[in-house]
Amino acid sequence: MTYRSILLNLDINRHDNSLVRLAVDLAKRFDARLIGLAAADVPPPMASADGMVFDGELIECEREDIEARFAELRAKVENFAGTTVELEWREALALPTRLVIEAARAADLIVTSSPDTASSINAYRSTDIGSLVLNAGRPVLVAAGEANQLVGEKAVVAWKDTREARRAVADALPLLLRAQEVVVVTVEQTEGSVSSAGVDDVAAFLMRHGVKARPEITAGENESKALCAFARSIHADLIVSGAYGHSRLREWVFGGVTRSLLDDRGLNRFMSS
């Protein structure tokens, strides 16, 4: 298994040189086609006490601004990719989250930037990372804030015995195979609350695929903090996890670990749902 097509999702509000470098580097390492994508839309006219507010000139200016930003992003991606990466560019005046989810059908892996917070979102100009992870049907690599490259020498697999975690382990295999050390870790919140059978099985599964993996049980009352602290204690630059959430009143509500990982901009996070 490998990644033959990587979708790079770019936010028009950001100047993500580091994200572009990281995605181009991954495409080179896996000899993958890179699909650069940018989307944004103009909000619809707002209703006021006097009726519908419609300023055609203002809307046209916003549209022109978006299209100018598309051109800048495309030029940046083409410059970093050069002639060494097979590149496709996509752009559209559309809601970003919806368009990225649709485009996920063309890719093995989605690479995107780290949100300021998991709930920080302008639906017309930015991607809702949580909705993307839970709906794309593809693994999502949420890059650390200033990461120029995913070295991936040390990786942590955050293990829970769930469908989402199993999916994440399988989806991350191409990256885990390149790591020098992979630790499959689960958090014991109270003494005797977990069995080593799960992490042992997953570590053995990975080793059969050629991954240098070992199991680990770490203790901590707060699962999220314990996982992140463990990842930093071994200087891991990648954490692999399942993503857990459900929709409530059209908003994504996440489990504590998923939300904490989405908000932790210091780690590269690989998530599957």
Buried (B, 14 or more C-beta within 10 A) or exposed (E): EEBBBBBBBBBBEBEBEBBBBBBBBBBBBBEBBBBBBBBBBBEEBEEEEEEEEEEEEEBEEBBEEBEEBBEEBBEBBBEBBEEEBBBEBBBBBBBBBBBBBBBBEBBBBBBBBBBEEBBEBEBBBBBBBBBBBBBBEBBBBBBBBEBBBBBBEBBBBBBBBEEBBBBBBBBBBBBBBBBEBBBBBBBBEEEEEBEEEBBBBBBEBBEEEEBBBBBBBBEBEBBBBBBBEBBBEEEBBBBBBBBBBEEEEEEBEBBEBBBBBBBBBEBBBBBBB
